[in-house]
Amino acid sequence: MKKNNLYTLKEKTPILIMLLPFTVFFVLFTIIPIFSSIFLSFTSYDLLSPPKFNGISNFLKMFVRDDVFGTVVKNTLVFAVIS
């Protein structure tokens, strides 16, 4: 017994063609930058040499050893609440 689909392939083709540009641009300008910035956040990278993986040391440096980080977070929260 054949399963009755909501749309046939002939009806789906124009829909898929119309969705293709959005999907391509979404992947290029949203998904790829998100994953590349997550990757680069775990590396030491200076645009002149290839990225060197250093694990969570960037985050430890930011959260633990940076004296200004707490002040910046407080100022950002105050600004967000006021505006």
ABEGO torsion letter per residue (X at the ends): XBBBBABBAAAAAAAAAAAAAAAAAAAAAAAAAAAAAAAAAABBBAGABBBBBAEAAAAAAAAAABAAAAAAAAAAAAAAAAX
